[in-house]
């Protein structure tokens, strides 16, 4: 494909996707100037790809580019990756972010040859180039890396993929950029099944006893020659396995032996307060719905231009505003801009993760309506621990959206009657969290009694005794609408 044609396609793509799509998962061709060094490097890589014979591919940013740069890894490149099947095809570009890698892969850098092993390490610039957390929360980088892995699988389905953890950066474990990368690493490693996609995290080899990297990275970001020696040693078994067409023993996923700051902080805490996702190995399809929804919601946030009236926060009961409650949601949406971030099956720990890592960033809400905890219910968790999880969510909302008022809803009644063990557990939680409402910043809104028949059963309005039907969402809408009017002023 000619360079001018590539640029024309890129311009059209940018015009149709720049608004309403997160940056990290949207292919971008740098500044698009034909004479930029990136476009010249891309043209050279396209010529090399067209020549064929590529077996080992490294994809990344300046750290990967550093295999070729003086003072970094050229000696190791010559020693280990210059001959035969081991010859490296280096697709590292300084300053690249996930969106730039996506553009390059969409525009030919994986075409024209059949690789055996593809090694990917990307993402440090998605955090490091944007000082404001809200400009590039970890959720976006995770979604961007997932898109890259999808491209690799589509274009090079036979290749073994080695996903390398983003290298540690900064002077210690609490460096703001390292903290973001730690969040990303913790999730993207779940994409690795240890069969076709391998995880390789050797961060422990870059850290001194204080957790600093300066001994091997003068700028605490880019390794020196010793770092490239370590890199080669760690990935060599995966490359050798791939080049052997499976004849060598399959190496296991490699995990760092050093705990992150977050892992240390969570030690001994109940699961209800420790942020966690539901990310799995599936990159697409039914098993990837949780990340697909996260992408849609992050895209909606981008499209909001920073202003959202009301956030609906919760689990499947909140998620179902888009299903059984869609008529009521459509009516409310005539007046209010609404972000529904309810996810079926979520528990307090999942909501905490989403709130910390992207879904409360990039906009200013007027009102957050929250109901969560039924999936934490007995026998899974002690009600007291569920209360702690809800308290933690309220704290994150106060930190991320300090101007917003919170409508705190009790967990909906569930089960056949008052003696149902899950209902009793939820009642215990509700009795405790009611004290979190001060009537000003946090407002208690309880309409549970309207869901009960004369026997205390809910089946008349919740066919499965958990999820309301359309009539249930009408009751819900009528109960919260006066608060929306008062808080949003419309």
C-alpha positions in Angstrom: 0.0 0.0 0.0 1.4 3.4 -1.0 2.3 5.9 1.8 -0.2 8.6 0.5 -3.0 6.0 0.4 -2.2 5.0 4.0 -2.3 8.6 5.1 -5.6 9.2 3.4 -7.2 6.1 5.1 -5.8 7.3 8.4 -7.3 10.8 8.0 -10.8 9.3 7.2 -10.5 7.0 10.2 -9.5 9.8 12.5 -12.4 11.9 11.4 -14.9 9.2 12.1 -13.5 7.9 15.4 -11.8 10.7 17.2 -15.0 11.7 18.9 -16.6 9.1 21.1 -13.8 6.6 21.3 -11.0 6.2 23.9 -7.6 7.2 22.6 -5.8 4.0 23.7 -8.0 1.7 21.6 -8.3 3.9 18.5 -5.6 3.5 15.8 -3.6 6.8 15.4 -0.8 7.6 13.0 1.1 10.1 15.1 0.8 13.5 13.5 0.2 12.0 10.0 3.0 14.0 8.3 4.7 12.0 5.5 8.2 13.3 6.4 8.0 12.4 10.1 10.6 10.0 11.4 7.8 7.6 12.4 6.4 7.4 8.9 10.0 6.9 7.5 10.6 4.1 10.0 7.2 2.6 9.1 8.0 2.7 5.4 11.3 0.9 6.1 9.6 -1.7 8.2 7.0 -2.3 5.4 9.9 -2.9 3.0 11.4 -5.4 5.4 8.1 -7.2 5.9 7.6 -7.5 2.2 10.9 -9.3 1.9 9.5 -12.1 4.0 11.3 -14.6 6.2 10.5 -12.9 9.5 10.3 -15.4 12.4 10.8 -13.3 15.6 9.0 -10.0 16.0 9.4 -7.5 18.9 6.6 -4.9 19.1 6.7 -1.9 21.5 7.9 1.6 22.2 11.3 3.3 22.9 12.3 0.4 25.2 11.9 -2.0 22.4 13.4 0.5 19.9 16.4 0.5 22.3 17.6 -2.8 21.1 19.0 -0.8 18.2 20.1 2.4 20.1 23.6 3.2 21.2 24.1 2.8 25.0 21.2 0.4 25.3 20.9 -3.0 23.5 22.7 -3.0 20.1 25.5 -5.4 21.4 22.9 -7.8 22.7 20.9 -7.5 19.4 24.0 -8.4 17.4 24.9 -11.2 19.8 21.5 -12.9 20.1 19.1 -11.6 17.4 21.1 -11.0 14.2 21.2 -14.4 12.4 18.9 -17.1 11.0 15.4 -17.6 12.5 16.4 -15.7 15.6 17.0 -12.5 13.6 14.8 -9.8 15.2 12.2 -7.8 13.3 12.1 -4.8 15.6 8.8 -2.9 15.6 9.6 -0.7 18.5 9.0 3.0 18.0 10.1 5.6 20.5 7.2 7.3 22.4 4.6 5.0 20.9 1.4 4.3 22.8 -1.1 1.5 22.2 -3.0 3.5 19.6 0.1 4.0 17.5 0.9 0.2 17.6 -2.7 -0.4 16.5 -2.3 1.9 13.5 1.0 0.2 12.5 -0.5 -3.3 12.7 -3.6 -2.2 10.7 -1.3 -0.8 8.1 0.9 -3.7 7.2 3.6 -4.3 9.8 2.4 -7.9 10.4 1.6 -8.7 6.8 3.7 -10.6 4.2 5.3 -13.1 6.4 4.5 -15.9 8.9 6.1 -15.3 12.3 6.9 -18.0 14.8 7.1 -15.7 17.9 5.8 -12.2 18.5 6.9 -10.4 21.7 4.8 -7.4 22.8 5.6 -4.9 25.5 3.6 -1.6 25.4 1.7 0.8 27.6 4.2 2.8 29.7 3.6 5.9 27.5 -0.1 5.6 27.9 0.4 6.4 31.5 3.7 8.4 31.3 2.6 10.9 28.7 -0.5 12.1 30.6 0.1 13.4 34.0 -3.6 13.7 34.9 -4.9 10.3 35.7 -8.3 11.1 34.1 -6.6 11.7 30.7 -5.5 8.0 30.5 -6.8 5.8 33.3 -5.5 2.2 33.4 -8.8 0.8 32.0 -8.0 2.4 28.7 -4.5 1.0 28.4 -5.9 -2.5 29.2 -8.4 -2.1 26.5 -5.8 -0.9 24.1 -3.5 -3.9 24.8 -6.4 -6.2 24.3 -7.0 -4.7 20.8 -3.4 -5.2 19.9 -3.5 -8.8 20.9 -6.6 -9.2 18.8 -4.8 -7.8 15.8 -1.9 -10.1 16.4 -4.1 -13.2 16.6 -6.0 -12.2 13.5 -2.9 -11.4 11.4 -0.5 -14.0 12.7 -2.7 -16.8 14.1 0.1 -19.4 14.1 2.6 -17.3 16.1 3.2 -17.8 19.8 2.8 -14.5 21.5 4.8 -13.4 24.5 3.2 -10.6 26.4 5.8 -8.9 28.5 4.9 -6.9 31.6 5.4 -3.1 31.3 8.8 -2.5 32.9 8.9 -0.9 36.3 9.7 2.8 36.3 10.5 5.4 38.8 12.3 5.5 42.2 10.0 3.2 44.1 6.8 1.2 44.3 4.7 4.4 44.8 5.8 6.2 41.7 2.5 7.4 40.1 3.4 5.9 36.7 4.5 2.6 38.1 1.3 2.3 40.1 -0.7 2.7 36.9 1.4 0.2 35.0 1.0 -2.2 37.9 -2.8 -2.0 37.5 -2.4 -2.7 33.8 0.0 -5.6 34.3 -2.2 -7.2 36.8 -5.1 -7.4 34.3 -3.4 -8.0 30.9 -1.6 -11.0 32.3 -5.0 -12.7 32.4 -5.1 -12.7 28.6 -2.3 -15.2 28.7 -3.4 -18.9 28.5 0.2 -20.2 28.7 -0.4 -22.1 25.5 -0.6 -19.6 22.6 -0.2 -16.4 24.6 2.5 -16.4 27.3 3.0 -14.0 30.2 6.6 -12.9 31.0 7.1 -10.6 33.9 10.7 -10.3 35.2 10.2 -6.9 37.0 11.9 -8.4 40.0 15.2 -8.5 38.1 15.1 -4.7 37.6 14.6 -3.7 41.2 17.1 -3.1 43.9 16.4 -3.8 47.6 14.5 -0.4 47.8 12.4 -1.1 44.8 14.4 1.5 42.7 15.4 1.0 39.1 18.2 3.5 38.7 21.0 0.9 39.0 19.9 -0.5 35.7 17.9 2.4 34.2 19.7 5.7 34.5 16.5 7.6 33.7 14.5 5.1 35.7 12.7 4.1 32.5 15.0 2.8 29.8 17.3 -0.1 30.6 21.0 0.0 29.9 22.9 -3.0 28.3 22.6 -5.2 31.4 18.8 -4.7 31.1 18.8 -6.1 27.6 20.9 -9.1 28.7 18.2 -9.8 31.3 15.5 -9.3 28.7 17.1 -11.8 26.4 17.7 -14.4 29.2 14.0 -14.2 30.2 12.4 -14.5 26.8 14.8 -16.9 25.3 12.9 -20.1 26.4 9.7 -18.8 24.8 11.4 -17.9 21.5 13.2 -21.3 21.5 9.9 -23.1 22.1 8.1 -21.2 19.3 10.9 -21.8 16.8 11.0 -25.5 17.7 7.3 -25.8 16.5 6.5 -27.2 20.0 9.2 -29.9 20.0 10.9 -28.3 23.1 9.1 -28.4 26.5 6.5 -25.6 26.8 7.7 -22.9 29.2 5.4 -21.7 31.9 4.1 -18.2 32.4 6.7 -16.1 34.3 5.5 -13.9 37.2 7.5 -11.4 39.1 8.6 -12.5 42.6 8.1 -9.0 44.0 4.7 -7.9 45.3 3.3 -4.6 44.1 2.3 -1.8 46.4 -1.3 -2.7 45.8 -0.8 -6.4 46.5 0.9 -5.5 49.8 -1.9 -3.1 50.8 -4.6 -5.7 50.1 -2.9 -8.4 52.2 -5.3 -9.6 54.9 -8.2 -7.4 53.9 -11.6 -8.8 53.1 -12.3 -9.4 49.4 -15.2 -7.0 49.4 -12.8 -4.0 49.6 -10.0 -5.2 47.3 -10.4 -3.9 43.7 -10.7 -6.8 41.2 -11.9 -7.3 37.7 -13.6 -10.1 35.9 -11.1 -10.1 33.0 -10.4 -13.6 31.6 -8.3 -15.1 28.8 -11.0 -14.5 26.2 -10.0 -11.6 24.0 -13.4 -11.5 22.3 -16.7 -13.3 22.1 -19.1 -14.3 24.9 -16.3 -14.6 27.6 -15.2 -11.0 27.0 -18.5 -9.2 27.6 -17.3 -7.5 30.8 -14.4 -5.7 28.9 -16.7 -5.0 25.9 -19.1 -3.2 28.2 -16.2 -1.3 29.9 -15.1 -0.2 26.4 -18.6 1.0 25.5 -18.9 2.9 28.7 -15.5 4.5 28.4 -16.4 5.5 24.9 -19.6 7.1 26.2 -17.6 9.1 28.7 -15.4 10.4 25.9 -18.5 11.4 23.9 -20.1 13.2 26.9 -17.6 16.0 26.6 -17.1 15.8 30.4 -20.7 16.5 31.5 -23.0 13.7 32.7 -26.0 14.4 34.9 -26.6 11.0 36.5 -24.5 7.9 37.0 -26.3 4.6 37.7 -23.8 2.4 39.6 -24.3 -1.2 40.5 -24.8 -4.8 39.3 -27.3 -6.6 37.1 -30.2 -4.9 38.7 -28.8 -1.6 37.6 -27.6 -3.1 34.3 -31.2 -4.0 33.6 -32.2 -0.4 33.2 -31.1 -1.1 29.6 -33.3 -4.2 29.4 -36.5 -4.5 31.5 -36.2 -0.8 32.5 -35.4 0.5 29.0 -38.8 2.3 28.6 -38.2 4.2 31.9 -34.6 4.9 31.0 -35.6 6.3 27.6 -38.1 8.6 29.4 -35.5 9.8 31.9 -32.9 10.3 29.1 -35.1 12.9 27.5 -34.2 15.2 30.4 -31.0 13.8 31.8 -27.7 12.6 30.4 -27.3 9.2 32.0 -24.3 6.8 32.3 -25.5 3.3 33.3 -22.4 1.5 34.7 -24.3 -1.5 36.2 -22.7 -4.8 35.3 -24.5 -8.1 35.7 -22.9 -10.3 38.4 -20.6 -7.5 39.8 -19.8 -7.4 43.5 -18.5 -4.5 45.6 -14.9 -5.3 44.7 -15.6 -5.1 40.9 -17.3 -1.8 41.4 -14.4 -0.5 43.4 -12.0 -1.4 40.6 -14.1 0.2 37.9 -14.6 3.4 39.9 -10.8 3.6 40.7 -9.6 2.9 37.2 -11.7 4.8 34.6 -15.5 4.8 35.0 -15.5 7.9 37.3 -12.9 9.7 35.3 -13.1 12.3 32.5 -16.4 14.0 33.5 -18.3 15.8 36.3 -21.5 14.1 37.4 -24.2 15.9 39.3 -25.7 12.7 40.8 -24.5 9.1 41.4 -27.3 6.6 42.1 -25.8 3.5 43.8 -27.1 0.1 44.7 -24.7 -2.8 45.2 -24.0 -5.8 47.4 -26.6 -8.5 46.6 -24.0 -10.6 44.8 -21.8 -10.4 47.9 -24.6 -11.9 50.0 -24.6 -14.9 52.2 -22.9 -17.4 52.2 -20.2 -15.6 50.1 -19.4 -12.8 52.6 -20.0 -11.7 56.1 -22.5 -8.8 55.9 -20.1 -6.7 57.9 -17.5 -7.1 55.1 -20.1 -6.1 52.5 -20.7 -2.9 54.5 -17.0 -2.2 54.3 -17.1 -2.7 50.5 -19.9 -0.2 50.2 -18.2 2.3 52.4 -15.1 2.0 50.2 -17.1 2.7 47.1 -18.6 5.8 48.7 -15.1 7.0 49.5 -13.9 6.5 45.9 -16.9 8.4 44.6 -16.1 11.3 47.0 -12.5 11.3 45.8 -13.3 11.1 42.1 -16.6 13.0 41.9 -16.5 15.4 44.9 -19.2 17.7 43.5 -21.7 14.9 43.0 -24.5 14.0 45.4 -25.0 10.3 46.0 -28.4 8.6 46.1 -27.6 5.5 48.3 -30.2 2.8 47.8 -30.6 -0.2 50.1 -30.0 -3.6 48.5 -33.3 -4.7 47.0 -35.3 -7.2 49.0 -34.9 -10.7 47.6 -36.2 -14.2 48.1 -39.7 -15.6 49.0 -40.1 -14.0 52.4 -38.5 -12.3 55.4 -36.8 -15.5 56.5 -34.9 -16.0 53.3 -31.2 -16.1 54.4 -30.0 -13.8 51.6 -32.7 -11.3 52.4 -31.8 -11.3 56.0 -28.1 -10.8 55.1 -29.1 -7.9 52.9 -31.3 -6.4 55.6 -28.3 -6.5 58.0 -26.2 -4.7 55.4 -28.9 -2.1 54.7 -29.4 -1.3 58.4 -25.7 -0.5 58.6 -25.2 1.5 55.4 -28.1 3.7 56.1 -25.9 5.5 58.6 -23.6 6.5 55.8 -26.2 8.9 54.5 -26.0 12.4 55.9 -29.0 13.7 53.9 -26.8 16.2 52.2 -23.9 14.7 50.2 -25.3 11.1 50.6 -29.0 10.7 50.5 -30.8 7.5 51.6 -33.6 6.5 49.2 -35.5 3.4 50.4 -38.5 2.2 48.5 -38.1 -1.5 49.2 -41.5 -1.8 50.8 -43.2 -1.0 47.4 -41.8 -4.3 46.1 -43.5 -6.5 48.7 -46.9 -8.1 48.5 -49.1 -8.8 51.5 -47.1 -11.9 52.4 -43.8 -10.1 52.1 -42.9 -11.9 48.8 -41.5 -10.1 45.7 -42.3 -12.6 43.0 -45.2 -10.4 41.7 -42.7 -7.8 40.6 -39.4 -9.8 40.6 -40.1 -13.1 38.7 -36.8 -14.6 39.9 -37.1 -12.8 43.3 -34.0 -10.7 42.5 -34.5 -8.7 39.3 -37.5 -6.3 38.9 -39.7 -6.5 35.8 -40.7 -3.4 33.8 -43.3 -2.4 36.5 -40.5 -2.6 39.1 -38.4 -0.1 37.1 -41.4 2.2 36.9 -41.6 2.2 40.7 -37.8 2.8 40.9 -38.0 5.8 38.4 -40.9 7.4 40.3 -39.0 7.1 43.6 -35.7 8.7 42.4 -37.1 11.3 39.9 -37.8 14.0 42.6 -34.1 13.7 43.7 -32.9 13.9 40.1 -35.0 17.1 39.7 -33.7 18.7 42.9 -30.0 17.8 42.3 -29.8 18.4 38.5 -32.1 21.5 38.5 -34.2 20.2 35.7 
